[in-house]
Amino acid sequence: MIFRNLLKLSRPRFWLYLAGPVLVGIAYGATNPGELFSVPAVALFAYFLLPANVFLYGINDIFDADVDVENPKKDEREVRYQGSMAVPIAVVLSAALGIGLLALSPNVAWPWLLGFLVLGAEYSAPPFRFKTTPLIDSISNGLYILPGAAAYAALSGSQPPLLAVAGGWLWAMAMHTFSAIPDIEPDRRAGIRTTATILGERRTLAYCALCWSLAAGCFALLDPRAGLLLLSYPALVVAWVARDVAINRAYWWYPAINTVVGMLLTVGGLWRVVRG
């Protein structure tokens, strides 16, 4: 029962939000097929597939226990933290595993790994609790692309391109803020201020479309094909608004959408490696 609850707490539907960037980073950081299955590559993917999600969402649920009483997402698709000591213990162990990754990764990847642990904790936990400060809550969610940057650095031995980091960061900002739209009313009732609660649904959608468009522009400067792929995100926002699709419904489609986009980016990187 404890393992089952921890598994559900880790949001399996969203596992690839952290592990997916690792695959992209591996695909573009590797210089030969053998590196794809190197110790750093396998360790990073394994950590960000499950333990990192327990760490990130466990902290979130512990410090959002009062707020989540009003959150309808916790009724079926997610679980509410009920005070079990298993959750903080699992969070501490997951953080320890994250620190342990430093021993398996070159120094060039350390800032990205440590950045993830710090932002992942302080997004939900005091003293900063970034998620309760409008705009900062969005900006801090660049943490989702840090695993990919770490993977690229670990395999290539150099830092990832600045445009890729900027584009990924903007993408993550938009994705986070979009996912906050279904929480607008529960957050307002709980007195929580976020970018989404301040802007309201329509202006939040415009903000997301802008961030995703800028992300597409950054990637287009690296590779026009990647830029075109990322343009699908602002196009989808336009489609949701034009067809009056409920965001509470569209929100649950994004794991599949992000998986397809991430797969195409990864395949592009793998093709480069295989061709040599």
C-alpha positions as CSV (number, residue, x, y, z in Angstrom):
1,M,0.0,0.0,0.0
2,I,2.8,2.4,0.9
3,F,4.7,1.7,-2.3
4,R,1.5,2.1,-4.3
5,N,0.7,5.5,-2.8
6,L,4.3,6.7,-3.4
7,L,4.0,5.5,-7.0
8,K,0.8,7.5,-7.5
9,L,2.3,10.5,-5.7
10,S,5.2,10.5,-8.2
11,R,2.6,11.2,-11.0
12,P,3.5,8.4,-13.5
13,R,1.6,10.2,-16.2
14,F,4.2,13.0,-15.9
15,W,7.4,10.9,-15.4
16,L,8.7,11.9,-18.8
17,Y,8.5,15.6,-18.0
18,L,11.9,15.0,-16.2
19,A,13.1,11.8,-17.8
20,G,12.2,13.0,-21.4
21,P,14.7,16.0,-21.3
22,V,17.4,13.5,-20.1
23,L,16.8,11.4,-23.3
24,V,17.0,14.5,-25.4
25,G,20.2,15.6,-23.6
26,I,21.7,12.2,-24.1
27,A,20.8,12.1,-27.8
28,Y,22.5,15.4,-28.5
29,G,25.4,15.1,-26.0
30,A,26.6,11.6,-27.2
31,T,29.3,11.5,-29.9
32,N,29.0,7.7,-30.6
33,P,26.4,5.0,-30.0
34,G,28.4,3.5,-27.1
35,E,27.9,6.6,-25.0
36,L,24.1,6.2,-25.2
37,F,24.4,3.4,-22.6
38,S,27.3,4.8,-20.5
39,V,27.1,4.8,-16.7
40,P,26.2,8.6,-16.5
41,A,23.5,8.2,-19.2
42,V,21.8,5.2,-17.6
43,A,22.1,6.6,-14.0
44,L,20.7,10.0,-15.0
45,F,17.7,8.4,-16.9
46,A,17.0,6.0,-14.0
47,Y,17.1,8.8,-11.4
48,F,14.9,11.3,-13.3
49,L,12.4,8.6,-14.3
50,L,11.2,7.8,-10.7
51,P,13.3,9.0,-7.7
52,A,13.4,12.6,-8.9
53,N,9.6,12.6,-9.4
54,V,9.1,11.3,-5.8
55,F,11.4,14.1,-4.6
56,L,9.7,16.9,-6.6
57,Y,6.1,15.9,-6.1
58,G,6.6,14.6,-2.6
59,I,7.8,18.0,-1.4
60,N,5.0,19.6,-3.3
61,D,2.3,17.5,-1.7
62,I,3.7,17.8,1.9
63,F,3.7,21.6,1.8
64,D,0.4,21.8,-0.2
65,A,-1.6,19.5,2.1
66,D,-3.9,22.3,3.2
67,V,-4.4,23.7,-0.3
68,D,-5.0,20.3,-1.9
69,V,-8.1,19.9,0.2
70,E,-9.8,22.1,-2.3
71,N,-8.1,20.6,-5.4
72,P,-10.4,18.3,-7.5
73,K,-7.4,16.8,-9.3
74,K,-6.6,14.9,-6.0
75,D,-9.9,13.1,-6.0
76,E,-9.1,10.6,-8.8
77,R,-5.9,11.2,-10.8
78,E,-3.6,12.1,-7.9
79,V,-3.4,11.4,-4.1
80,R,-3.6,13.8,-1.1
81,Y,-0.8,13.7,1.4
82,Q,-2.4,12.3,4.6
83,G,0.6,12.9,7.0
84,S,2.3,9.5,6.5
85,M,6.0,9.5,7.4
86,A,6.7,7.4,4.4
87,V,6.5,10.4,2.1
88,P,9.1,12.7,3.8
89,I,11.4,9.6,4.2
90,A,11.0,8.8,0.5
91,V,11.7,12.5,-0.3
92,V,15.0,12.5,1.8
93,L,16.1,9.2,0.2
94,S,15.4,10.6,-3.3
95,A,17.4,13.7,-2.5
96,A,20.3,11.6,-1.3
97,L,20.2,9.6,-4.5
98,G,20.3,12.9,-6.4
99,I,23.4,14.0,-4.5
100,G,24.9,10.6,-5.2
101,L,24.6,11.3,-8.9
102,L,27.5,13.8,-8.5
103,A,29.8,10.9,-8.0
104,L,28.7,9.4,-11.4
105,S,28.8,12.6,-13.4
106,P,31.6,14.8,-14.5
107,N,32.0,18.2,-12.8
108,V,30.6,20.0,-15.8
109,A,27.1,18.5,-15.0
110,W,27.1,19.4,-11.3
111,P,25.6,22.9,-11.6
112,W,22.6,21.5,-13.4
113,L,22.1,18.7,-11.0
114,L,22.4,20.9,-7.9
115,G,20.2,23.5,-9.6
116,F,17.5,20.9,-10.0
117,L,17.6,19.8,-6.3
118,V,17.6,23.4,-5.0
119,L,14.8,24.7,-7.3
120,G,12.9,21.4,-6.9
121,A,12.8,21.9,-3.1
122,E,12.3,25.7,-3.0
123,Y,9.5,25.7,-5.5
124,S,7.2,24.2,-2.8
125,A,9.1,24.5,0.5
126,P,9.9,27.4,2.7
127,P,11.6,29.8,3.0
128,F,11.2,30.8,-0.7
129,R,8.2,28.7,-1.8
130,F,8.5,30.1,-5.3
131,K,5.1,28.6,-6.3
132,T,3.3,31.3,-4.3
133,T,4.9,34.3,-6.0
134,P,3.4,35.3,-9.4
135,L,5.9,35.1,-12.3
136,I,8.6,33.6,-10.1
137,D,6.5,30.5,-9.9
138,S,6.6,30.3,-13.7
139,I,10.3,31.3,-14.1
140,S,11.4,28.8,-11.4
141,N,9.9,25.9,-13.4
142,G,12.8,26.0,-15.8
143,L,13.9,23.3,-13.4
144,Y,12.3,20.7,-15.7
145,I,14.9,21.2,-18.4
146,L,17.9,21.0,-16.0
147,P,18.0,17.2,-16.2
148,G,18.4,17.5,-19.9
149,A,21.2,20.0,-19.6
150,A,22.9,17.8,-17.0
151,A,22.7,14.8,-19.4
152,Y,24.1,16.8,-22.3
153,A,27.0,18.1,-20.2
154,A,27.7,14.7,-18.7
155,L,28.1,13.1,-22.2
156,S,29.6,15.9,-24.2
157,G,31.9,17.3,-21.5
158,S,30.8,20.8,-22.3
159,Q,27.8,23.1,-21.5
160,P,24.7,22.9,-23.6
161,P,24.1,25.7,-26.2
162,L,22.7,28.8,-24.5
163,L,19.8,29.0,-27.1
164,A,18.8,25.4,-26.2
165,V,18.7,26.2,-22.5
166,A,16.8,29.5,-23.1
167,G,14.3,27.7,-25.4
168,G,13.8,24.8,-23.0
169,W,13.4,27.2,-20.1
170,L,10.7,29.2,-21.9
171,W,8.9,26.0,-22.9
172,A,8.9,24.8,-19.3
173,M,7.6,28.2,-18.0
174,A,4.7,28.0,-20.4
175,M,4.0,24.4,-19.6
176,H,3.9,25.0,-15.9
177,T,1.7,28.1,-16.2
178,F,-0.7,26.2,-18.5
179,S,-0.9,23.4,-16.0
180,A,-1.8,25.9,-13.3
181,I,-5.0,27.0,-15.1
182,P,-7.1,24.1,-13.8
183,D,-6.0,25.1,-10.3
184,I,-7.1,28.8,-10.6
185,E,-10.3,28.5,-8.6
186,P,-9.0,26.1,-5.9
187,D,-5.9,28.3,-5.5
188,R,-8.0,31.5,-5.2
189,R,-10.2,29.9,-2.5
190,A,-7.1,28.9,-0.6
191,G,-5.6,32.4,-0.9
192,I,-2.7,31.2,-3.1
193,R,-1.4,33.8,-5.6
194,T,0.1,32.4,-8.8
195,T,0.8,33.8,-12.3
196,A,-2.5,32.0,-13.4
197,T,-4.6,33.4,-10.5
198,I,-3.4,36.9,-11.2
199,L,-3.9,36.8,-15.0
200,G,-7.0,34.7,-15.2
201,E,-7.6,32.0,-17.8
202,R,-7.6,34.0,-21.0
203,R,-4.5,36.1,-20.3
204,T,-2.7,33.1,-18.9
205,L,-3.3,31.3,-22.2
206,A,-1.9,34.4,-24.0
207,Y,1.1,34.3,-21.7
208,C,1.7,30.6,-22.5
209,A,1.4,31.2,-26.2
210,L,4.0,34.0,-26.0
211,C,6.5,31.9,-24.0
212,W,6.0,28.9,-26.4
213,S,6.5,31.2,-29.4
214,L,9.7,32.6,-28.0
215,A,10.8,29.0,-27.2
216,A,10.2,28.1,-30.8
217,G,12.2,31.1,-32.0
218,C,15.2,30.1,-29.8
219,F,15.1,26.5,-31.2
220,A,14.7,27.8,-34.8
221,L,18.0,29.6,-34.5
222,L,19.6,26.3,-33.7
223,D,17.6,24.2,-36.2
224,P,14.6,25.5,-38.2
225,R,13.1,22.0,-38.0
226,A,13.1,22.2,-34.2
227,G,11.6,25.6,-34.3
228,L,8.7,24.4,-36.5
229,L,8.1,21.5,-34.2
230,L,7.9,23.8,-31.2
231,L,5.4,26.1,-33.0
232,S,2.8,23.3,-32.5
233,Y,2.4,24.5,-28.9
234,P,1.2,28.1,-29.5
235,A,-0.8,26.7,-32.4
236,L,-2.6,24.3,-30.0
237,V,-3.4,27.2,-27.6
238,V,-5.1,29.0,-30.6
239,A,-7.0,25.7,-31.4
240,W,-8.2,25.3,-27.8
241,V,-9.5,28.9,-27.7
242,A,-11.0,28.7,-31.2
243,R,-12.8,25.5,-30.4
244,D,-13.7,26.5,-26.9
245,V,-12.0,23.4,-25.4
246,A,-12.0,23.2,-21.6
247,I,-8.5,23.6,-20.4
248,N,-9.3,21.2,-17.5
249,R,-9.7,18.6,-20.3
250,A,-6.9,19.7,-22.6
251,Y,-4.4,19.6,-19.7
252,W,-4.5,15.8,-19.5
253,W,-3.6,15.5,-23.2
254,Y,-0.2,17.2,-22.8
255,P,1.7,14.2,-21.5
256,A,1.0,12.5,-24.8
257,I,1.7,15.7,-26.8
258,N,5.0,16.3,-25.0
259,T,6.0,12.6,-25.4
260,V,5.5,12.9,-29.2
261,V,7.4,16.1,-29.5
262,G,10.2,14.8,-27.2
263,M,10.4,11.6,-29.2
264,L,10.8,13.5,-32.5
265,L,13.6,15.7,-30.9
266,T,15.3,12.6,-29.5
267,V,15.1,10.7,-32.8
268,G,16.7,13.7,-34.5
269,G,19.6,13.6,-32.1
270,L,20.0,9.8,-32.4
271,W,20.1,10.0,-36.1
272,R,23.0,12.3,-35.9
273,V,24.9,9.9,-33.5
274,V,24.2,6.8,-35.7
275,R,25.3,8.6,-38.8
276,G,28.5,9.5,-37.0
